[in-house]
Amino acid sequence: MHGPTASALAPRPSSRQPTTTELLNAIAVWVLSALIIAVVPLLDQIDHEADGLYDNIQPWQFIVVCMVVTLQSGAFLLCARRPETTFMVVLLLPWLICLAAPSALFNASTLAVLVASFHLALRLPARRTWNYLVLGIASLLASQTINDLRVDPQQDLVPVSLLALMQAASSVVIPVLIAQFVAARRESKVAHANELSALKRERGAIIDATVARERTAISRELHDIAAHHLSGIAMMSAAMEHLVTTDPEAAISSARHIREQSTAVLADLRKLVGLLREETPSTRSVESLVSIEDLIAERRASGQEIEFLPPEDTHALGQGIGPLAQMVAYRMVQEALANAARHAPGAACRVEFDPSDAGMLTIRVVNDSPARSTPSETTGFGLLGMRERAELVGGQLVTGPLPDGGWIVDLRLNRETI
């Protein structure tokens, strides 16, 4: 036979002790009820026109009323845990007075019913609260009527019942309405706090999205700057390797260009950092459509073969095109030429403006020679950056291989909406 387990021998947790609020609530009910029991008879004696109902109260009746009030106050120690049980106990205890010791002190027991109704409505849903409300009115109406008729049998039933109904309704309905008002205010505060919390979360999400967009924009700028200059440096370095022995003067010229390109990339990086630091003023110029010609001249100086077909009317080149869209077009040409130099070194390129649609600005970069590895087969972010920029200004970007093995990058910008 097995002995008791350790869990069985362990002491069981004691019931929860009443909180300070519950204890103060019970004491307040008892004190106020006791004041009613003590003061009301004194006032009746002072008033010479009173009916003298309090003069005939016997000591044992006084004891019963005090006992009922004390039991009602003790029931409030359960209010926070079982408000329904507390309400029913407080509601039924006055029957001891009306049945065993009817007296004019019966009203002292209704104060606890009033407080219990308030706590019940504060902790239960409205539908359940009103069910208890009807029961409370009926119980108080019956017990009050029986008590008054037993104290003075000569009274008429109808007036006594109406007065008892008014007292019962005021003892139950009024505290329930007050409790529902308090609960509504509490729910409103909670809803307001939740709304503020939601707004804070939304603001945080907006900030995170803004930071993500800024990081993406910074990465595009860094990629374009590095790709543009470093691809030229790579081309000139490769050419200089062969020119050192065959043409020293050309090799020296290539070294000079490499130094210029390195200095330029460092300057652009410093300017970009200057844009990101609020305390550092930046004089970095904004690239535009007019700057494309300088870009092509720079690429040609690094050894890349480029054919440039500008529009006939260069004055109308940027008409209807905002500065952001012009920078997008500039970066597209810059990245397309860098990709051509990186993936198809030595291949001829063509940069042209398509004047066929006056409402659109169409700029196209074509690599006529087959590339050793097309941009779509690499893991770089050049094409992705171009596509993101085009979407940012509502443009249309088309990239892909040509039938003869070349590569095309085509950007269309709407002059009316940008």
MODA-V741569 format. One record per residue. D_CENTER is the distance of its C-alpha to the mean C-alpha in Angstrom with 1 decimal. Layout:
D_CENTER
D_CENTER
This chain:
61.1
57.8
57.0
53.8
50.7
48.8
45.9
48.5
50.0
46.8
46.3
44.0
41.1
42.1
40.3
37.4
38.8
37.9
35.3
36.3
34.7
36.6
39.8
39.5
38.9
42.0
44.1
43.1
44.1
47.4
48.2
47.6
49.5
52.3
52.5
53.0
55.7
57.5
57.1
57.6
61.1
62.0
60.9
63.0
66.0
65.6
65.4
69.0
68.1
65.8
66.9
67.3
65.2
64.1
67.7
68.4
65.6
67.0
65.9
64.9
62.7
61.1
60.4
58.8
56.5
55.5
55.0
52.7
50.6
50.4
49.3
46.7
45.3
45.2
43.3
40.3
39.9
38.5
36.1
32.8
33.7
35.8
35.5
37.4
40.3
40.5
40.7
43.4
45.4
45.2
46.2
49.2
50.7
52.2
54.4
56.4
57.3
58.3
60.3
61.8
62.0
61.3
61.2
59.9
57.3
55.3
52.7
51.7
50.1
47.8
45.7
44.2
43.5
41.6
39.4
38.9
37.9
35.1
33.7
34.1
32.1
29.4
28.8
29.7
28.4
30.2
32.4
33.8
34.2
36.5
38.7
39.4
39.9
42.8
44.3
44.2
45.9
48.5
49.3
49.5
51.6
54.1
54.4
54.7
57.3
59.3
59.3
60.5
63.2
64.5
64.5
66.5
67.9
69.5
66.2
65.4
62.7
60.9
60.2
59.3
56.8
55.2
54.8
53.4
50.9
49.7
49.3
47.5
45.1
44.3
43.9
41.3
39.7
38.9
37.0
35.1
34.0
33.1
31.1
29.1
28.4
27.2
25.0
23.5
22.8
21.2
19.0
18.1
17.1
15.0
13.2
12.8
11.4
8.8
8.1
8.0
5.8
3.1
4.9
5.2
2.8
4.0
7.0
7.4
7.6
9.9
11.8
12.3
13.6
15.7
17.1
17.9
19.7
21.5
22.7
23.9
25.8
27.3
28.4
30.1
31.9
33.1
34.3
36.1
37.8
38.8
39.9
41.9
43.9
44.2
45.5
48.2
49.0
49.4
51.8
53.9
54.1
55.3
57.9
59.0
59.7
62.5
63.7
64.4
67.8
68.6
67.5
66.7
66.2
63.5
61.9
61.9
60.3
57.6
56.9
56.6
54.1
52.1
52.0
50.9
48.1
47.0
47.1
45.1
42.3
42.0
42.0
39.3
37.1
37.7
36.8
33.5
32.7
33.7
31.1
28.4
29.7
29.3
32.3
34.6
35.9
36.4
39.1
38.1
39.3
37.3
38.9
40.2
42.5
45.5
44.6
45.1
48.9
48.6
46.4
49.1
51.8
50.0
49.7
53.3
54.3
52.8
55.0
52.9
54.8
52.9
54.1
52.4
52.8
51.3
51.3
54.4
52.6
50.7
50.0
47.8
46.0
42.7
43.1
39.8
38.0
35.3
35.2
32.2
34.0
37.2
35.6
34.3
37.9
39.3
37.0
37.9
41.6
41.2
39.4
41.8
44.8
43.5
43.0
46.5
47.9
46.1
46.8
50.0
51.9
54.9
53.7
54.2
51.1
51.0
48.5
49.0
47.6
48.1
49.4
49.7
46.7
46.7
43.2
41.7
42.0
42.9
43.5
44.7
45.6
48.1
49.5
52.8
53.7
52.4
49.8
50.3
46.7
44.4
40.9
39.4
41.1
39.6
36.4
35.7
32.9
35.1
34.9
31.1
30.7
33.1
31.3
27.9
29.6
31.3
28.2
26.6
29.4
30.1
33.2
34.9
35.9
38.6
39.9
42.4
46.0
49.0
51.9
54.2
51.8
50.2
46.6
45.0
41.8
41.4
38.9
38.8
37.1
37.2
39.0
37.9
34.1
33.4
